[in-house]
Amino acid sequence: MTGCSDGVLSDARIAAMSPAERRDLIQRLQRPLEEVYPPLVAHRMRRNRLTLMVGGVIGLIPWIVYLAFNLPANYVAQNWPATWIGFDCLLIVFMAATAVLGWLGRQLVVLPAFTTGVLLICDAWFDIVTAGPGRDLALPVLTAALGNLPLAVIMISGVVRILRVTAIRLWFIDPGMPLWRVPLVP
């Protein structure tokens, strides 16, 4: 890198750098991953999480088949009000966390925002599949189509946008590159 005097880069020199030069500079300046997580710990954490997820997928497939053949078509649920009120309270907590962290402009907003989106999709799903036939189904479908699902799309796409902008700003990806190409640990 040229343009350094006494090993210090000027703002003008940094602004004049190409994307490849900036990426190289960032990679040179970033804290080595080994200082954050020893390689053995990072490898073990990744292996454990992958094992849990693959095990969960493998375990759920026969469970779903079993449920498909053994669950009754109708069932009177216990604690029905507590179930829905508790779910809606959880949704409020994640919506409030999203609002507060968004207002404060914190990156951590991605966690409650994504969770809020997923909870809104779950809420729409359970409202629709637990509704009675006919007119009882109209309101859940309407609230899902006009409320839950559009808001879920806004929450989840907002998280994807934040991740994408962050990856572009930190030179992890070029503006035209898909977000799914960002490595887990750059």
Stockholm file with secondary structure:
# STOCKHOLM 1.0

chainA/1-186         MTGCSDGVLSDARIAAMSPAERRDLIQRLQRPLEEVYPPLVAHRMRRNRLTLMVGGVIGLIPWIVYLAFNLPANYVAQNWPATWIGFDCLLIVFMAATAVLGWLGRQLVVLPAFTTGVLLICDAWFDIVTAGPGRDLALPVLTAALGNLPLAVIMISGVVRILRVTAIRLWFIDPGMPLWRVPLVP
#=GR chainA/1-186 SS CCSEETTEECHHHHHHSCHHHHHHHHHHHSCCHHHHSCHHHHHHHHHHHHHHHHHHHHHHHHHHHHHHHHSCSCCCCTTHHHHHHHHHHHHHHHHHHHHHHHHHTCGGGHHHHHHHHHHHHHHHHHHHHTSCSTHHHHHHHHHIIIIIHHHHHHHHHHHHHHHHHHHHHTTSSCTTSCGGGSCSCC
#=GC SS_cons         CCSEETTEECHHHHHHSCHHHHHHHHHHHSCCHHHHSCHHHHHHHHHHHHHHHHHHHHHHHHHHHHHHHHSCSCCCCTTHHHHHHHHHHHHHHHHHHHHHHHHHTCGGGHHHHHHHHHHHHHHHHHHHHTSCSTHHHHHHHHHIIIIIHHHHHHHHHHHHHHHHHHHHHTTSSCTTSCGGGSCSCC
//
